[in-house]
Amino acid sequence: MLREDEMNEFKKTTGELNEAMISISGILNKHGHGTIYFGLKNDGSPNQFMINDSTLRDISRKIYEAIKPQIFPEILTDTVDDVEIIKVIFEGRDKPYSAFGKYYKRVADEDREMTPSELRRMMIAQEYEENWENQSSKDTIEDIDGDTLMQFYDNAVACGRLPELGREKYNLIEKLGLINGSQITNAGRVLFSKNKPITLKMAVFATEHKDTFLDISRIEGNIFELINAAMGYIVKNIRWSSRLGEDGLHRVETPEVPIDALREAIVNCFAHARYDGSVQHEIDIYADRIEIINPGSFANEFKPEDFAKRDIHSFLRNEVIAKTLYLCKDVETFGSGIRKIYNLCNENAVNVSYLNTDTDFTLRFSRVNRNIMPSHDIKNDTISETESEVLEWLRKDNHLTTAELVGNCNKSLRTINRIIASLKSKGLIERIGSNKSGYWKVK
């Protein structure tokens, strides 16, 4: 005997047509196909009712009017225990489907209206399922970059997130779900292809605008190659402070923005981007900020700061890519990246902000703008460029010695001593404590 489940719904008569439309919406949104039976009770036993020439037309017309996008069901009669019933067989791949303008999801043998967040996630997931991540690309197994794949494999095994599967390329790519027959999927292509599937543009600008650039670079590669390239470029072009460690012998270098926060942002940039169109990731280093830009809007109904403040389930725009990055520990845990970024930056007095548009998501990290003179009450009204530089270093680390300032500013000891004296006379700094164990009070 038939029974109701997630893909089959029973209605006693066509008097329950409206309820049947809701079930069609819910079943399509959950499974993409199903069957409605008119003339069956909840227990699957037949319930005889009047079926005439217009009954099937009425069902067809109701489906046409209620279900959007339009579907084309098969509507026919059948018999159960010699009782005539109506069987409506339907399918559709254009999720999400609505009934009377509302969206439903099948849960067991019931239909529940979807929340806005569920609907948003379904729309994004459906768009990607149909249009990009799991579709076959033009690449084959021969296009896989063996060095990148083996480096990933070694890292994934070493961190315990992937069992030892052997080093044969096809077997490994197949186990990762990145191949359809002989063709690499789109996700596999951007992760491991040697055909340079993604573009990364990087630049350093002289001011807080794109008027004048000091350096510009454009490279192509796969996700793993570009993550490494992006990190290398940022590490080379940001500022670092240096001071003697507690042992008094070795220097300790500190970046102006935490490196772990920057790497987390870069990995997220590649994990959550949209890849189904013209794709270009971008890193811009301005005088007052660092911007990491990925194509595609922020793929959640929550704001980034919500993830920093509370535990929220993270929706994965590119589930396959994100899970692959997780296996080699580029992604630590799902949904924790933004919290890690905010926490690290808060600890280091770096402001984090963002810009979210329909086409791009930009994460911004603040940095001290050396082009702007400090707004202090200066006795002589002006300070030199070198004085401004020394002030910046002392604001970042007020325990710096004159010897360390010599190295940081690339000036002679005589020049640094002169600058220190000048800043003292202008009331901008004050030495607290002894020369050996004291610190600078920057005003």
C-alpha positions in Angstrom: 0.0 0.0 0.0 1.2 3.5 -0.8 2.0 5.8 2.1 2.7 9.5 2.4 6.3 10.6 2.6 8.5 13.5 1.5 7.7 12.9 -2.2 4.1 11.6 -2.1 1.1 13.5 -0.9 -2.5 12.1 -0.5 -5.7 14.2 -0.9 -9.1 12.8 -0.5 -10.7 14.9 -3.2 -10.0 17.8 -5.5 -11.7 19.9 -2.8 -8.2 20.1 -1.4 -6.6 21.6 -4.5 -5.1 24.6 -2.8 -3.5 22.4 -0.2 -2.1 20.2 -3.0 -0.5 23.2 -4.6 1.4 23.9 -1.4 2.6 20.3 -1.3 3.8 20.6 -4.9 5.8 23.6 -4.0 7.3 22.0 -0.9 8.2 18.7 -2.7 9.8 20.5 -5.6 11.9 22.7 -3.4 13.1 19.7 -1.4 13.4 16.9 -4.0 12.7 18.3 -7.4 10.0 15.7 -8.2 7.0 14.0 -6.6 3.5 12.8 -6.9 0.1 14.0 -5.7 -2.8 11.5 -5.4 -6.4 12.7 -5.4 -8.7 10.0 -4.0 -6.6 8.6 -1.2 -6.9 9.0 2.5 -4.0 9.6 4.8 -3.5 5.9 5.4 -3.4 5.2 1.6 -6.8 3.6 1.3 -9.0 4.8 -1.5 -11.6 7.5 -1.1 -14.1 7.5 -4.0 -15.2 10.9 -5.3 -16.7 12.2 -8.5 -14.3 12.4 -11.4 -15.6 13.8 -14.7 -14.2 15.3 -17.9 -13.4 18.6 -16.4 -11.7 17.4 -13.3 -8.3 16.9 -14.9 -8.6 20.3 -16.6 -9.3 22.0 -13.3 -6.2 20.5 -11.8 -4.1 21.5 -14.7 -5.5 25.0 -14.6 -4.9 25.4 -10.9 -1.3 24.2 -11.2 -0.7 26.7 -14.0 -2.2 29.6 -11.9 -0.6 28.7 -8.5 2.8 27.2 -9.1 5.7 29.6 -10.2 7.9 29.0 -12.1 5.6 27.1 -14.4 5.7 23.3 -14.5 4.2 20.8 -16.9 2.9 17.8 -14.8 1.5 14.5 -16.1 -2.1 14.2 -14.9 -3.7 10.8 -15.3 -6.2 8.4 -13.7 -5.4 5.2 -12.0 -7.2 2.7 -9.8 -6.5 1.5 -6.2 -8.7 -1.4 -5.1 -10.9 -0.9 -8.1 -11.5 2.8 -7.1 -10.6 5.4 -9.6 -8.1 8.0 -8.4 -6.1 10.9 -10.0 -2.3 10.8 -10.1 -0.3 14.0 -10.7 3.3 13.4 -11.5 5.5 16.5 -11.5 9.1 17.6 -11.6 11.1 20.8 -11.9 14.7 22.1 -11.8 14.0 25.8 -11.4 13.9 26.1 -7.7 12.6 27.9 -5.7 9.0 27.2 -6.5 6.1 29.1 -5.0 2.5 28.3 -4.4 0.2 31.4 -4.4 3.2 33.6 -4.0 4.7 31.8 -1.0 7.5 29.3 -0.8 7.4 26.0 1.0 9.7 23.2 2.0 8.8 19.5 2.5 9.5 18.2 6.0 8.5 14.5 6.3 4.9 14.4 5.1 4.2 18.1 5.9 4.8 21.4 4.1 6.3 24.3 6.0 6.6 27.8 4.8 10.3 28.8 4.2 11.9 31.6 6.2 13.5 34.4 4.3 17.0 33.1 5.2 16.1 29.6 4.0 14.8 31.0 0.8 17.9 33.1 0.2 20.1 30.1 0.8 18.1 28.0 -1.5 18.3 30.6 -4.3 22.0 30.9 -4.0 22.6 27.2 -3.7 20.3 26.4 -6.7 22.0 29.0 -8.8 25.3 27.5 -8.2 24.2 23.9 -8.4 22.7 24.6 -11.8 25.1 27.1 -13.2 28.6 26.5 -11.9 30.4 24.6 -9.2 29.5 21.0 -10.0 29.3 21.4 -13.8 32.0 20.0 -16.0 34.7 22.4 -17.2 36.8 22.1 -20.3 39.7 20.7 -18.4 40.6 17.0 -18.0 42.8 15.2 -15.5 45.8 16.1 -17.7 45.2 19.8 -16.8 45.6 19.2 -13.1 48.7 20.9 -11.6 50.4 17.9 -10.0 52.6 19.9 -7.7 49.7 21.9 -6.3 47.6 18.7 -5.8 50.4 16.8 -4.0 51.1 19.8 -1.8 47.4 19.9 -0.9 47.4 16.2 -0.3 50.4 16.2 2.0 49.0 19.1 4.1 45.6 17.5 4.4 47.0 14.1 5.5 49.5 15.8 7.9 46.7 17.7 9.7 44.6 14.6 9.9 41.7 15.8 7.9 42.2 13.4 4.9 43.1 9.7 5.1 46.0 8.4 3.0 44.4 7.8 -0.4 47.6 7.5 -2.5 49.2 9.9 -4.9 47.5 8.9 -8.1 45.9 12.0 -9.5 42.7 10.6 -10.9 41.9 8.7 -7.8 42.5 11.7 -5.5 40.5 14.1 -7.7 37.6 11.5 -7.9 37.6 11.1 -4.1 37.3 14.9 -3.7 34.3 14.9 -6.0 36.0 17.1 -8.6 35.5 15.1 -11.8 32.6 14.1 -14.0 33.6 11.2 -16.1 36.6 12.5 -18.0 36.0 16.2 -17.3 37.2 18.2 -14.2 34.4 20.1 -12.5 34.5 23.9 -12.4 35.4 23.7 -8.7 38.2 21.3 -9.5 39.5 23.6 -12.2 39.8 26.7 -10.1 41.3 24.7 -7.2 43.9 22.7 -9.1 44.2 23.6 -12.8 47.5 24.5 -14.3 45.7 26.6 -17.0 45.6 29.7 -14.8 41.8 29.9 -14.3 41.7 32.9 -12.0 43.1 36.4 -12.1 44.5 38.3 -9.1 45.3 42.1 -9.3 47.4 43.7 -6.6 48.5 47.3 -6.2 50.1 49.7 -3.7 48.8 53.3 -3.9 50.6 56.4 -2.7 47.5 57.9 -1.0 44.0 56.9 0.1 42.8 57.1 -3.5 43.7 55.3 -6.7 45.4 58.4 -8.2 49.0 57.3 -8.1 50.2 53.7 -7.6 53.6 52.8 -6.3 53.4 49.2 -7.5 51.0 47.1 -9.5 50.9 43.4 -10.3 48.6 41.1 -12.2 48.9 37.3 -12.0 46.9 34.3 -13.0 46.7 30.8 -11.4 44.6 28.4 -9.4 43.2 29.1 -5.9 46.2 27.7 -4.0 48.7 29.5 -6.1 46.9 32.9 -5.7 46.5 32.5 -2.0 50.3 32.2 -1.7 50.9 35.0 -4.1 48.5 37.3 -2.3 50.1 36.6 1.1 53.6 37.2 -0.3 52.6 40.5 -1.8 50.9 41.8 1.4 53.8 40.7 3.6 56.2 42.5 1.3 54.3 45.8 1.2 52.9 46.4 4.7 54.9 48.0 7.5 56.6 46.1 10.3 57.8 47.4 13.6 60.9 45.9 15.2 62.1 45.8 18.8 64.5 43.7 20.9 62.9 40.6 22.4 62.9 39.9 26.1 66.3 38.2 25.8 67.8 41.5 24.6 69.5 39.8 21.7 66.9 39.0 19.0 64.6 41.3 17.2 60.8 40.8 17.3 59.0 42.0 14.2 55.3 42.9 14.3 53.2 43.7 11.3 50.8 46.7 11.3 47.9 44.3 10.6 47.9 40.7 12.1 49.1 38.3 9.4 46.7 35.6 10.6 43.8 38.0 10.1 45.0 38.9 6.6 45.4 35.3 5.6 42.0 34.4 6.9 40.5 37.2 4.8 42.4 36.1 1.7 41.3 32.5 2.1 37.7 33.6 2.6 38.0 35.8 -0.5 38.8 32.8 -2.7 36.4 30.4 -0.8 33.3 32.5 -1.1 33.7 34.3 -4.4 31.4 33.9 -7.4 33.2 32.1 -10.2 30.4 31.8 -12.8 31.3 35.0 -14.6 34.3 37.2 -15.3 36.3 36.8 -12.2 39.1 39.0 -10.8 40.1 39.1 -7.2 41.8 42.2 -6.0 44.1 43.4 -3.2 44.6 47.2 -2.8 47.1 48.7 -0.3 46.3 52.3 0.3 48.0 54.8 2.6 45.3 54.4 5.2 43.9 50.9 4.6 44.2 47.5 3.0 41.3 46.2 0.9 40.7 42.6 0.0 38.0 42.3 -2.7 36.2 39.2 -3.9 33.7 39.0 -6.8 30.2 38.3 -5.4 28.3 39.9 -2.6 28.4 38.6 1.0 26.6 35.3 0.8 24.5 35.5 4.0 21.5 37.3 5.3 23.5 38.3 8.4 26.1 41.0 8.5 29.8 40.2 8.9 29.8 41.7 12.4 27.0 39.3 13.4 29.4 36.4 12.8 32.0 38.1 15.0 29.6 38.5 18.0 27.7 35.2 18.1 27.6 31.6 16.8 25.8 31.6 13.4 25.7 28.8 10.9 27.7 29.8 7.9 26.2 29.4 4.4 28.7 28.1 2.0 28.4 29.6 -1.5 31.0 27.3 -2.8 30.6 24.2 -0.7 33.1 22.0 -2.6 35.8 24.6 -2.7 35.3 25.5 1.0 35.4 21.8 2.1 38.6 21.3 0.0 40.3 24.2 1.7 39.1 22.9 5.0 40.7 19.5 4.4 44.2 21.1 4.2 43.4 23.5 7.1 43.4 26.7 5.0 39.9 26.9 6.4 40.1 26.2 10.2 36.5 25.7 10.9 33.4 26.7 9.0 31.8 30.0 10.2 34.7 31.1 12.5 36.8 33.1 10.0 35.2 36.5 10.5 35.2 36.1 14.2 38.9 35.3 14.1 39.6 38.4 11.9 37.7 40.8 14.2 39.2 39.4 17.4 42.8 39.5 16.1 42.3 43.1 14.8 40.7 44.3 18.0 43.6 43.0 20.0 46.0 44.9 17.8 44.0 48.2 17.5 43.2 47.7 13.8 39.8 48.7 12.6 37.9 46.3 10.4 35.1 47.5 8.0 33.5 46.3 4.8 31.6 47.3 1.7 29.0 44.9 0.3 27.5 45.4 -3.1 25.6 43.3 -5.5 28.8 42.4 -7.4 31.6 42.6 -4.8 32.5 42.2 -1.2 35.3 44.3 0.2 37.0 43.7 3.6 39.0 46.7 4.8 41.8 46.8 7.4 42.9 50.2 8.7 46.5 51.4 8.8 48.2 54.6 9.9 48.2 57.1 7.1 51.7 58.6 6.9 50.5 61.3 4.6 48.5 63.0 7.3 50.4 65.0 10.0 49.3 64.4 13.6 46.8 67.0 14.9 48.8 67.9 18.0 49.4 71.3 19.4 52.9 71.8 18.1 55.0 74.7 19.3 56.6 75.3 16.0 53.3 74.5 14.0 55.0 72.0 11.8 56.9 68.7 12.1 59.2 67.2 9.5 58.5 64.0 7.6 61.1 62.1 9.7 59.6 63.5 12.9 56.2 62.2 11.8 57.7 58.8 11.0 59.3 58.5 14.4 56.0 59.5 16.1 54.3 56.7 14.2 56.7 54.1 15.3 56.4 55.3 19.0 52.6 55.1 18.8 52.8 51.6 17.6 55.4 50.6 20.3 56.2 53.0 23.0 59.1 50.8 24.3 61.3 51.3 21.2 64.9 52.2 21.9 66.8 54.8 19.9 68.8 52.0 18.4 65.6 50.3 17.2 64.4 53.6 15.8 67.6 53.8 13.8 66.8 50.5 12.2 63.1 51.2 11.6 63.6 54.6 10.1 66.9 53.9 8.3 68.5 57.0 9.8 71.7 57.6 11.7 71.9 57.6 15.5 72.7 61.3 15.4 69.6 62.0 13.3 67.3 60.0 15.6 68.7 61.7 18.7 68.1 65.1 17.1 64.5 64.1 16.2 63.9 62.8 19.7 65.1 66.1 21.1 62.9 68.1 18.7 59.8 66.1 19.5 60.5 66.5 23.2 60.8 70.3 22.8 57.5 70.4 20.9 55.8 68.6 23.7 54.9 65.6 21.6 56.8 62.9 23.5 57.9 62.5 27.1 60.3 59.8 28.5 58.8 58.0 31.4 61.3 56.1 33.6 64.9 55.2 32.8 66.5 54.9 29.4 66.8 51.2 30.0 63.4 50.1 31.4 61.2 53.1 30.7 58.9 54.0 27.8 57.8 56.9 25.6 54.6 58.8 26.4 53.3 60.0 23.1 50.9 63.0 23.3 
